[in-house]
Amino acid sequence: MRDEITPELFTKLVDLAAFAFDPAEAEYLRTELNNQLKAIHQLETAQLDPDVPHAFHGVTYSPASSPPLRADAWEPCENPDEILAQAPQVDDGYLVVPDIPHTELD
């Protein structure tokens, strides 16, 4: 089987995701991704009985086996001042989070 993720395609994907890999890491990851695709192609060749329903996730849950949803109830924190005292910066009872710098994608 030929590699489905070529070095050129991998480089494009890495650039789009704004990742930075050294050449050895990049080649290792590209090889591993192609191995995963190969395994998927092998699984696709497995013959299944047409009566087997499609699975949308690994575990099937029926209403009988699923626990009931819990009520969405607000519960006050017993010690908010102690918790806020551990934060590096607080303003009027709210945690101050530093601005996350970002760049525009091309």
N, C-alpha and C positions, 0 to 999 in steps of 0.2 A: 504494500500500500504506500502510495506516495504521501509525503507530508501535506496535510491540508492547510496548516498554518506555515506559510513560507516565511523566510526571514524578513522579506519586505512587508508582508502583512503584519507580522509580529511587531516590527518597528513602528508601523502606523498605529497599531492598537496601543502600544506603550506610550507613544506621543499623545494620543487622544486622552489617555487616562492620566497623563502627567506623571508617569512613573519614571524612576531612574534606576537602571540596572547596569552593573558592569558587564562586559561581554560574556564572561563565563556564566554569570547568573542568568542573563538573557537567553543564552543557548540552552541552559539546563531547563528553564521554565518553558521555553518553546517545545523542547523535546517531551517534557512531561505533559503538556497540553495535547500534543499530538498522540501520545500514548493513551490519554483519556479518550480522545476521539476514536482511536482504534478500538478500544474496549467497547465503546458505545456501538460502533459498527458491528462488532462481533455479537453484541446482545441483540441487535436488530435482526440478525439471521436466525434467531431462535424461533422455532415453530410453536405457535400457541393454538390451543383449541379455540375455535371461533366463539364458543359459548362463554369464555372467560371475559368478564367485564373489564373495562379499562380502569386502572387505578389512577386516581388523581393525586394521591399521596401515599406514603408507605403504610400507614396504619388506618384501617377502616374503623370508624366510630359510629355506632348506632345510638339512637336515643336511649336505649336500655343500658348501654355500656358507658355512656358519657355522664360525668357528674353534672348536676344542675348548675346553672350559672349563679354565682353569688350576687347578692344585692350590692349595688353600687352605693355605698354609704360613706359619707365623709366622717373621718375621725380626727379630732384635733391632736396635735403633737403635744406631749406632756412638757417638753423642755425646749421650745424653739430658741430661746435666747442662748442656751448652752450650745446648741447646734450652730447658730449664726456666729457665735464667738469664735468658732474654729475656722471660719471662712477668712480668706485673705482680705476681702473687701466687701462691705455691706453698705447699702444705702436705703434708709427708711424701711428696714425689714426685708429687703430684697438682696439676693446675691448679685454682686457686680461681676460680670463675665467680660474678659478682655475681648476687644474686637478681633475677629479672625481676618487677617489679610487675605485677599484673593486676587486673582488675576483673571482678566477676560480671556476666554478661550477663542481661538480663531475658528 
